[in-house]
Amino acid sequence: MKMRIAVLFLIVFAAGCSAAWERSNVTGPQLVADTDACKVAATGGRLELQETLSGSTALLLPVSTLDHRAFAACMRERGYEQGFVAD
């Protein structure tokens, strides 16, 4: 029973918090620029092919995935620290 309460508490706590990147003396526009640059650097894109019912192949829009570890490393290299803020 105690374990269920602890798990429930963690789920509720995690739902109310989000990760934030902080650095002293950074402006809003600089934070946005750094975040965008790190997202681009940490995103891997690829094209996907899909077989159709008629037997032909269709090219789907590019699928991109964010490598969260690479993104975090990029932000840390730029002097940011990750913290948590309540939503």
Secondary structure, 3 states (H helix, E strand, C coil): CHHHHHHHHHHHHHHCEEEEEECCCCCHHHHHHHHHHHHHHCEEEECCEEECCCCCEEECCCEEEECHHHHHHHHHHCCCEEEEEEC
